[in-house]
Each structure stands twice: as C-alpha cells, then as structure tokens.
Amino acid sequence: MGDKSAIEWTDATWNPITGCTKISAGCDNCYAERFAERWRGTPGHPFERGFDLTLRPERLEQPLRWKRPRRIFVNSMSDLFHRDVPTDFIEQVFAIMDQAHWHQFQVLTKRPEIMQRHMERQYGSSHVVPPNVWLGVSVEEAKVKRRIDVLRMTPAWVRFLSIEPLIGPLGELDLAGIHWVIVGGESGPGARPMNPDWVREIRDQCIAQGVAFFMKQMSGPVKARMPEIPSDLMIRQFPGGPRLEAAE
C-alpha cells in the first residue's frame, strides 16, 4: 500500500484504517483479510494484529506529502464507514481529503447507510462535499442492489459502483445519479466464476444510461493465469475524463 498501486482503476492507496468484518457474500474470499492474516502475531509488522480493525492516525497526513496529483483509493484494507470507526476519526479523514485538493479520493463502502448519515451530518443535503472526493458502494450480487439506492441519496459530486467480485447476474440497474461503474471478477483461492454475459448486461446498461464503464479483470484462482478480458469488454473509462473505446 502507498503512493503506487497495481489496482487498475486507481494510482495509490491510503489506509488510515486497516481491518474489517464480513458483511455480505462479496466478503467471503476477502483479499485484504487473506493478506493481513498472514502476518498475525509477527512482532513489529504493520499487521501484527492481523485483520482486526485498527485506526492508524500516524497515516492521516500521508496524502499531504504526495505532491503529484493522484487518484487515491481510501482504505483498500478496510471500510471507512465500519460501525466501529469513531465519527471524529472519519471527520479527520475527510478534513485531510479536503485539504489535499489536488488529489481525487475514491471512498468505497459496503455500509452505505452509515456513509449517508455521516455525509448528511457533516455536509448537509446540498452538494458541499469536497468535489475531489468520490463516493462508491460495492455491489457484488443482486441481493445488495439496495446499496445503489442509498448511494443515490448521498450528497456527492461523483458516485460510483464497484461491482467486484461479480458473483451473479445483477439484472436491471437504475443508474440515475451514478457516474462510474467498475466491474471485475474474483481472484485468489476459491475464486468464484464470473460469466462474461453478466458483464455485458452491465456494460450495455451503462452505455444506454450514459455512465462510464471500467472493466477491471476476469476471475481466476491466480491473477497471472486469469482469462483475458474479451475484446468487446475491454473498455476502461473514467468519469468526466478521457474515454477509451473497446478494442477492435
């Protein structure tokens, strides 16, 4: 984690919190938990406590030291809106994001109700949220599509969906108020398969509703041996920025 990232849709990761607890089926094979638990009990290691929820105030000012503008994925190893994260700590995170206005911060949660309450409490119902803060929710299967409705009611300039790992068809999507959709299959041991037709259904709805679409990866137990992305799905767009056409 740090000022460079191998995640295709971001440039860097910033983890002022690490650790989390499972909340839905998308968490079953959590990559972050798998990584962190390898180091549990290792004296002096950042993950000596494994994947236990841990506040890391010493990392709060990290983005202020990165002078080159970046897209920054906030808490790739946690969830900022976990129920056990104190409100004042969330406010400190947002204060840093506001101060580091040259970056774009990508905040992703599986707990949109907590996010909505916090955003309305801190910023009100109007769009006074820092414009460089993008808010997103994970939507891994049809059972959790309600998260999209909560996100739509949350004050933000850019709202996005991370449909990863996609573990089942989503069906019809209402993307009103949504600006970006990322889709990806699961990786690592026990990776659940992803049908490309599920992705095509999402892609077509993004095109029809004018939403940027970003295809991250297929699914497989080892990332290096994942199937190649089909050419008609190799589209990587960003909200409000240059859009890449599908490969010929």
WORA-V354268 format. One line per field, one symbol per residue. psi: psi as a letter, one per 40 degrees, with the letter a starting at -180 (. if undefined). A space follows every 10 residues. Layout:
psi->???
//
This chain:
psi->iaeiiehdei diihgeiiia iidideedfh ddddddedeh ehheidfdeb fihhigdeed edddehdhhi hhhhfefahd fidehidddd dddddddddg eeihhhhhie gddddddddd ddeieigeih eehhhiihge iddfeddddd ddehhidhhi hhghhheiid ahhheheheh hhhiiiiihe hiihhddddd ddddddddef hhhhhdiaii dhdeeiiihi deeghgiihe aihhiii.
//
